[in-house]
Amino acid sequence: MTDTIKKLDLHGVRHHDVERLVENFVLLNEVPLEIICGNSDRMQDLVEFKLSELQHKHLRNIIIDRWDWGVFRIR
């Protein structure tokens, strides 16, 4: 049996929607998770900031990895 990783693909998402989408995705799903940002430095910064905030405030036990350029894995 293989574990499937839930993914949030942010391609085409407006920057002002990123924080809300990332927060809902992380808080409403079980790890492991993957967030795909693409090549936008701004998008990656927004996701990284929100994940750090969530980790600090709500989910101290999660581990956040930059898996690949533009991809974050939460475990």
N, C-alpha and C positions, 0 to 999 in steps of 0.2 A: 504494500500500500504506500503510495507516495503522498507527501504533504503538498498541498497546493498553497501557493503564496498569493494572498489577495493583493491586487495592484491598483494604484491610483495613478492614472496617466494624466499629467497636467498640460499636455500639448494642446494648444488652442485656448487655454483658460486665461482669463484676464488676471493681471497681477493683483488687483484689488479683491479678487475672490479666493486667492490662494490660502490665506490664513484660515478662513472658515472651512474650506474644503479639507485641508490637512488635519485640522483639529477634529472635525467630525469623523474623518476616516480612521484616525488613530484611536480615538476614544470609543468608537462604536464597533471596532473589529478586534479580533484576537491576533496576536503576533504568531508567526512572522508576517510582516507586511513589506511592501515595496512601493516606493513613490518614484515615479519617472518624471523628471523635470525637463529633460532635453538640454540643449546647449546654452540657454540663456543664463548668464551669470546672475542677473537680477532674480530670476525665478529660483535658482539654486540658493541664493542668499535668503530669500523669503522662506523657503522650505526649511533650511537649516536653522534659521532664527526661531521659527514656530516649533520645530521639533525640540530644540533646546529648552524653550519655554515650557512645553508640555512635560518634558522630562523633569525639569526642576519643580514644577507645581503639582503634577498629578502622578507621574509614572516614573518614579525614581529607579525602578528595577528594570527598565527597558534599556537596551543597548542600541545605539544608532551608529550605523556604518555607512560610509560613502563607498558603495559597492563598485561603482563604475562612474565615469564622467556623466553627471546628470541623473544618477540613480542613488537613492538612499534605501537602505534596508533597516528595518526595525525588528529587533528580536528580544 
